[in-house]
Amino acid sequence: MENDKFLVQYHNLVTDDETGSLREEAGASDIRPSHPRIQRAYAFELSEIVDAWCNDGWWTGCIVKVHNKLKYTVHFKTTEELEFELCELRPHQEWIDRNWFTVPKICSLYLH
């Protein structure tokens, strides 16, 4: 492989034939460490930007309905809305200049 390319093996993704962990080539600029875990002392709020675990990956969306402190409806830019349990959500963070940053909590751009 080239000097700026790496072979990445995923923990949660498998090959098409499901015989092993998915491996693929990635450029150095595409590799980043896992998000730091953020301990929350409070529930998510309406209009908060979150990452939701869906289809084997984390997807950014906006909380549009709080059913109770353990279940939420999340709206994605694709205009799709899905329900998630609290354990399937995490605060959204951005990878900027080799560091993770928490983003503003309110997401008016996602709302209808």
ChimeraX attribute file (.defattr): number of C-alpha atoms within 10 A of each C-alpha:
attribute: neighborCount
match mode: 1-to-1
recipient: residues
	/A:1	7
	/A:2	6
	/A:3	7
	/A:4	9
	/A:5	14
	/A:6	15
	/A:7	11
	/A:8	14
	/A:9	14
	/A:10	13
	/A:11	10
	/A:12	9
	/A:13	15
	/A:14	15
	/A:15	11
	/A:16	9
	/A:17	6
	/A:18	9
	/A:19	8
	/A:20	13
	/A:21	14
	/A:22	15
	/A:23	14
	/A:24	9
	/A:25	11
	/A:26	13
	/A:27	13
	/A:28	11
	/A:29	9
	/A:30	8
	/A:31	11
	/A:32	11
	/A:33	9
	/A:34	7
	/A:35	15
	/A:36	9
	/A:37	8
	/A:38	11
	/A:39	8
	/A:40	9
	/A:41	6
	/A:42	7
	/A:43	12
	/A:44	22
	/A:45	17
	/A:46	17
	/A:47	21
	/A:48	20
	/A:49	26
	/A:50	25
	/A:51	20
	/A:52	26
	/A:53	16
	/A:54	12
	/A:55	8
	/A:56	9
	/A:57	10
	/A:58	15
	/A:59	15
	/A:60	18
	/A:61	26
	/A:62	28
	/A:63	27
	/A:64	23
	/A:65	16
	/A:66	17
	/A:67	12
	/A:68	11
	/A:69	12
	/A:70	13
	/A:71	18
	/A:72	23
	/A:73	18
	/A:74	27
	/A:75	23
	/A:76	19
	/A:77	13
	/A:78	8
	/A:79	12
	/A:80	9
	/A:81	16
	/A:82	15
	/A:83	17
	/A:84	18
	/A:85	15
	/A:86	15
	/A:87	10
	/A:88	15
	/A:89	21
	/A:90	20
	/A:91	19
	/A:92	23
	/A:93	19
	/A:94	12
	/A:95	12
	/A:96	8
	/A:97	7
	/A:98	10
	/A:99	11
	/A:100	16
	/A:101	14
	/A:102	11
	/A:103	14
	/A:104	10
	/A:105	16
	/A:106	15
	/A:107	17
	/A:108	11
	/A:109	9
	/A:110	19
	/A:111	13
	/A:112	7
